[in-house]
């Protein structure tokens, strides 16, 4: 399946879910009743977490030319950063699905 977005047809090239969340009327939201932020803010925070996690993993790879050059300490750090990346991706999917 190919997803196409255009400025002319969609108004922006953001994912459909962004447009949906951006245009939710306040009267259908109950986020304040539960002490939560606007759904669009939650979505954006989730994307930011993924971006930061990807950046940390890529930075670690960039510091070393080869996976074999990782010291034990850096290898453990890489594993922790990869775990955060996977957790952030999982959390984002669960946020979008639920």
Backbone as JSON Lines, residues from 0, in Angstrom:
{"i":0,"aa":"X","n":[0.84,-1.17,0.0],"ca":[0.0,0.0,0.0],"c":[0.89,1.23,0.0]}
{"i":1,"aa":"X","n":[0.6,2.14,-0.87],"ca":[1.38,3.37,-0.96],"c":[0.54,4.52,-0.39]}
{"i":2,"aa":"X","n":[1.14,5.25,0.55],"ca":[0.46,6.39,1.16],"c":[0.95,7.65,0.47]}
{"i":3,"aa":"X","n":[0.0,8.43,-0.04],"ca":[0.36,9.68,-0.72],"c":[-0.22,10.84,0.06]}
{"i":4,"aa":"X","n":[0.6,11.84,0.29],"ca":[0.16,13.08,0.95],"c":[0.6,14.23,0.06]}
{"i":5,"aa":"X","n":[-0.22,15.26,-0.02],"ca":[0.16,16.42,-0.82],"c":[-0.33,17.69,-0.15]}
{"i":6,"aa":"X","n":[0.38,18.76,-0.4],"ca":[-0.01,20.06,0.15],"c":[-1.35,20.49,-0.43]}
{"i":7,"aa":"X","n":[-1.55,20.23,-1.71],"ca":[-2.79,20.67,-2.37],"c":[-4.01,19.93,-1.83]}
{"i":8,"aa":"X","n":[-3.9,18.61,-1.73],"ca":[-5.06,17.82,-1.34],"c":[-5.25,17.78,0.18]}
{"i":9,"aa":"X","n":[-4.15,17.6,0.94],"ca":[-4.24,17.42,2.39],"c":[-3.96,18.68,3.2]}
{"i":10,"aa":"X","n":[-3.37,19.68,2.59],"ca":[-3.04,20.91,3.3],"c":[-1.68,20.88,3.96]}
{"i":11,"aa":"X","n":[-1.11,19.68,4.14],"ca":[0.23,19.51,4.67],"c":[0.69,18.1,4.33]}
{"i":12,"aa":"X","n":[1.91,17.79,4.68],"ca":[2.41,16.44,4.41],"c":[2.56,15.63,5.69]}
{"i":13,"aa":"X","n":[1.95,16.12,6.75],"ca":[1.96,15.4,8.03],"c":[1.1,14.14,7.91]}
{"i":14,"aa":"X","n":[1.36,13.16,8.77],"ca":[0.52,11.95,8.75],"c":[-0.95,12.29,9.0]}
{"i":15,"aa":"X","n":[-1.83,11.45,8.53],"ca":[-3.27,11.66,8.7],"c":[-3.66,11.82,10.16]}
{"i":16,"aa":"X","n":[-3.02,11.05,11.02],"ca":[-3.36,11.11,12.44],"c":[-3.09,12.51,13.0]}
{"i":17,"aa":"X","n":[-2.06,13.2,12.5],"ca":[-1.77,14.56,12.95],"c":[-2.95,15.47,12.62]}
{"i":18,"aa":"X","n":[-3.44,15.39,11.39],"ca":[-4.57,16.23,11.0],"c":[-5.81,15.91,11.83]}
{"i":19,"aa":"X","n":[-6.05,14.63,12.06],"ca":[-7.19,14.22,12.86],"c":[-7.1,14.8,14.27]}
{"i":20,"aa":"X","n":[-5.96,14.64,14.91],"ca":[-5.8,15.14,16.28],"c":[-5.84,16.66,16.34]}
{"i":21,"aa":"X","n":[-5.29,17.3,15.32],"ca":[-5.24,18.76,15.29],"c":[-6.64,19.37,15.17]}
{"i":22,"aa":"X","n":[-7.54,18.66,14.52],"ca":[-8.87,19.21,14.27],"c":[-9.95,18.66,15.21]}
{"i":23,"aa":"X","n":[-9.55,17.96,16.26],"ca":[-10.55,17.47,17.23],"c":[-11.17,18.66,17.96]}
{"i":24,"aa":"X","n":[-12.49,18.75,17.99],"ca":[-13.12,19.83,18.75],"c":[-12.95,19.6,20.25]}
{"i":25,"aa":"X","n":[-12.75,20.67,20.98],"ca":[-12.51,20.57,22.43],"c":[-13.66,19.89,23.17]}
{"i":26,"aa":"X","n":[-14.89,20.02,22.66],"ca":[-16.03,19.44,23.38],"c":[-16.05,17.91,23.35]}
{"i":27,"aa":"X","n":[-15.3,17.29,22.45],"ca":[-15.25,15.82,22.43],"c":[-14.09,15.28,23.26]}
{"i":28,"aa":"X","n":[-13.25,16.17,23.74],"ca":[-12.09,15.75,24.52],"c":[-12.4,15.79,26.01]}
{"i":29,"aa":"X","n":[-11.86,14.85,26.72],"ca":[-12.04,14.81,28.18],"c":[-10.67,14.74,28.86]}
{"i":30,"aa":"X","n":[-9.65,15.21,28.16],"ca":[-8.29,15.12,28.69],"c":[-8.12,15.91,29.98]}
{"i":31,"aa":"X","n":[-8.79,17.05,30.1],"ca":[-8.64,17.85,31.33],"c":[-9.29,17.15,32.52]}
{"i":32,"aa":"X","n":[-10.35,16.39,32.26],"ca":[-11.01,15.64,33.33],"c":[-10.07,14.6,33.95]}
{"i":33,"aa":"X","n":[-9.14,14.11,33.15],"ca":[-8.22,13.07,33.61],"c":[-6.81,13.6,33.86]}
{"i":34,"aa":"X","n":[-6.64,14.93,33.77],"ca":[-5.33,15.52,34.03],"c":[-4.3,15.21,32.95]}
{"i":35,"aa":"X","n":[-4.77,15.02,31.73],"ca":[-3.87,14.69,30.61],"c":[-3.79,15.87,29.65]}
{"i":36,"aa":"X","n":[-2.75,15.84,28.82],"ca":[-2.59,16.86,27.8],"c":[-3.48,16.58,26.6]}
{"i":37,"aa":"X","n":[-3.5,17.51,25.69],"ca":[-4.25,17.35,24.43],"c":[-3.67,16.15,23.69]}
{"i":38,"aa":"X","n":[-4.5,15.37,23.03],"ca":[-4.0,14.2,22.3],"c":[-2.89,14.53,21.29]}
{"i":39,"aa":"X","n":[-2.95,15.69,20.67],"ca":[-1.9,16.07,19.73],"c":[-0.58,16.29,20.45]}
{"i":40,"aa":"X","n":[-0.63,16.84,21.66],"ca":[0.59,17.04,22.45],"c":[1.2,15.7,22.84]}
{"i":41,"aa":"X","n":[0.36,14.76,23.22],"ca":[0.83,13.42,23.59],"c":[1.48,12.76,22.38]}
{"i":42,"aa":"X","n":[0.86,12.88,21.22],"ca":[1.39,12.32,19.98],"c":[2.75,12.94,19.65]}
{"i":43,"aa":"X","n":[2.85,14.26,19.75],"ca":[4.11,14.94,19.46],"c":[5.22,14.55,20.45]}
{"i":44,"aa":"X","n":[4.87,14.41,21.72],"ca":[5.86,13.98,22.72],"c":[6.37,12.58,22.39]}
{"i":45,"aa":"X","n":[5.47,11.73,21.93],"ca":[5.84,10.37,21.57],"c":[6.82,10.38,20.38]}
{"i":46,"aa":"X","n":[6.54,11.2,19.38],"ca":[7.45,11.31,18.24],"c":[8.8,11.88,18.65]}
{"i":47,"aa":"X","n":[8.79,12.85,19.55],"ca":[10.05,13.42,20.04],"c":[10.89,12.37,20.77]}
{"i":48,"aa":"X","n":[10.23,11.52,21.56],"ca":[10.95,10.46,22.27],"c":[11.63,9.51,21.28]}
{"i":49,"aa":"X","n":[10.92,9.16,20.21],"ca":[11.5,8.29,19.18],"c":[12.69,8.97,18.53]}
{"i":50,"aa":"X","n":[12.55,10.24,18.18],"ca":[13.64,10.98,17.54],"c":[14.88,11.04,18.41]}
{"i":51,"aa":"X","n":[14.7,11.31,19.69],"ca":[15.84,11.37,20.61],"c":[16.51,10.0,20.73]}
{"i":52,"aa":"X","n":[15.7,8.95,20.81],"ca":[16.26,7.61,20.94],"c":[17.05,7.22,19.7]}
{"i":53,"aa":"X","n":[16.49,7.49,18.51],"ca":[17.22,7.21,17.27],"c":[18.53,7.98,17.24]}
{"i":54,"aa":"X","n":[18.48,9.23,17.64],"ca":[19.67,10.08,17.62],"c":[20.77,9.53,18.51]}
{"i":55,"aa":"X","n":[20.41,9.08,19.7],"ca":[21.4,8.53,20.63],"c":[22.03,7.26,20.08]}
{"i":56,"aa":"X","n":[21.23,6.39,19.48],"ca":[21.76,5.16,18.91],"c":[22.7,5.49,17.75]}
{"i":57,"aa":"X","n":[22.27,6.38,16.87],"ca":[23.1,6.74,15.72],"c":[24.38,7.45,16.15]}
{"i":58,"aa":"X","n":[24.31,8.27,17.19],"ca":[25.52,8.94,17.7],"c":[26.54,7.92,18.19]}
{"i":59,"aa":"X","n":[26.07,6.9,18.87],"ca":[26.99,5.87,19.35],"c":[27.64,5.13,18.18]}
{"i":60,"aa":"X","n":[26.87,4.81,17.17],"ca":[27.44,4.16,15.99],"c":[28.43,5.07,15.26]}
{"i":61,"aa":"X","n":[28.11,6.36,15.22],"ca":[28.97,7.32,14.52],"c":[30.33,7.46,15.22]}
{"i":62,"aa":"X","n":[30.36,7.33,16.53],"ca":[31.61,7.46,17.28],"c":[32.56,6.31,17.0]}
{"i":63,"aa":"X","n":[32.02,5.2,16.52],"ca":[32.83,4.01,16.26],"c":[32.66,3.6,14.81]}
{"i":64,"aa":"X","n":[33.75,3.28,14.17],"ca":[33.69,2.92,12.75],"c":[33.07,1.56,12.53]}
{"i":65,"aa":"X","n":[33.17,0.69,13.51],"ca":[32.7,-0.67,13.34],"c":[32.09,-1.15,14.65]}
{"i":66,"aa":"X","n":[31.11,-2.02,14.54],"ca":[30.49,-2.59,15.73],"c":[31.53,-3.33,16.57]}
{"i":67,"aa":"X","n":[32.53,-3.92,15.93],"ca":[33.57,-4.68,16.64],"c":[34.47,-3.8,17.49]}
{"i":68,"aa":"X","n":[34.49,-2.49,17.23],"ca":[35.37,-1.59,17.98],"c":[34.75,-1.09,19.28]}
{"i":69,"aa":"X","n":[33.53,-1.51,19.59],"ca":[32.88,-1.07,20.82],"c":[33.56,-1.72,22.01]}
{"i":70,"aa":"X","n":[33.86,-0.9,23.02],"ca":[34.33,-1.46,24.29],"c":[33.12,-2.07,25.01]}
{"i":71,"aa":"X","n":[33.39,-2.82,26.04],"ca":[32.29,-3.45,26.79],"c":[31.35,-2.39,27.35]}
{"i":72,"aa":"X","n":[31.93,-1.31,27.87],"ca":[31.13,-0.23,28.45],"c":[30.25,0.42,27.37]}
{"i":73,"aa":"X","n":[30.85,0.72,26.21],"ca":[30.08,1.34,25.13],"c":[29.05,0.37,24.54]}
{"i":74,"aa":"X","n":[29.4,-0.91,24.53],"ca":[28.46,-1.91,24.03],"c":[27.22,-1.95,24.93]}
{"i":75,"aa":"X","n":[27.43,-1.92,26.23],"ca":[26.31,-1.93,27.17],"c":[25.46,-0.66,27.01]}
{"i":76,"aa":"X","n":[26.13,0.45,26.8],"ca":[25.41,1.71,26.59],"c":[24.58,1.64,25.31]}
{"i":77,"aa":"X","n":[25.16,1.06,24.25],"ca":[24.44,0.91,22.99],"c":[23.2,0.04,23.19]}
{"i":78,"aa":"X","n":[23.34,-1.05,23.92],"ca":[22.2,-1.94,24.17],"c":[21.11,-1.19,24.92]}
{"i":79,"aa":"X","n":[21.48,-0.38,25.91],"ca":[20.49,0.39,26.67],"c":[19.78,1.4,25.77]}
{"i":80,"aa":"X","n":[20.54,2.06,24.91],"ca":[19.93,3.04,24.0],"c":[19.02,2.36,22.98]}
{"i":81,"aa":"X","n":[19.4,1.18,22.51],"ca":[18.56,0.43,21.59],"c":[17.27,-0.03,22.28]}
{"i":82,"aa":"X","n":[17.37,-0.39,23.55],"ca":[16.18,-0.77,24.31],"c":[15.22,0.42,24.42]}
{"i":83,"aa":"X","n":[15.77,1.6,24.7],"ca":[14.93,2.8,24.78],"c":[14.27,3.08,23.43]}
{"i":84,"aa":"X","n":[15.0,2.89,22.35],"ca":[14.43,3.09,21.02],"c":[13.26,2.13,20.8]}
{"i":85,"aa":"X","n":[13.45,0.86,21.11],"ca":[12.38,-0.11,20.93],"c":[11.18,0.2,21.83]}
{"i":86,"aa":"X","n":[11.45,0.59,23.08],"ca":[10.36,0.95,23.99],"c":[9.6,2.17,23.48]}
{"i":87,"aa":"X","n":[10.33,3.16,22.96],"ca":[9.66,4.36,22.47],"c":[8.81,4.06,21.24]}
{"i":88,"aa":"X","n":[9.3,3.19,20.36],"ca":[8.51,2.79,19.2],"c":[7.26,2.02,19.62]}
{"i":89,"aa":"X","n":[7.42,1.12,20.59],"ca":[6.28,0.36,21.08],"c":[5.26,1.29,21.73]}
{"i":90,"aa":"X","n":[5.73,2.2,22.56],"ca":[4.81,3.13,23.24],"c":[4.06,4.0,22.23]}
{"i":91,"aa":"X","n":[4.76,4.42,21.18],"ca":[4.12,5.25,20.16],"c":[3.03,4.45,19.44]}
{"i":92,"aa":"X","n":[3.33,3.23,19.08],"ca":[2.33,2.4,18.41],"c":[1.12,2.19,19.31]}
{"i":93,"aa":"X","n":[1.35,1.97,20.58],"ca":[0.23,1.76,21.5],"c":[-0.56,3.05,21.69]}
{"i":94,"aa":"X","n":[0.1,4.19,21.64],"ca":[-0.58,5.47,21.76],"c":[-1.48,5.7,20.56]}
{"i":95,"aa":"X","n":[-0.99,5.39,19.39],"ca":[-1.74,5.62,18.16],"c":[-2.88,4.61,18.02]}
{"i":96,"aa":"X","n":[-2.64,3.37,18.41],"ca":[-3.65,2.33,18.24],"c":[-4.8,2.48,19.23]}
{"i":97,"aa":"X","n":[-4.46,2.84,20.46],"ca":[-5.5,2.89,21.52],"c":[-6.27,4.16,21.48]}
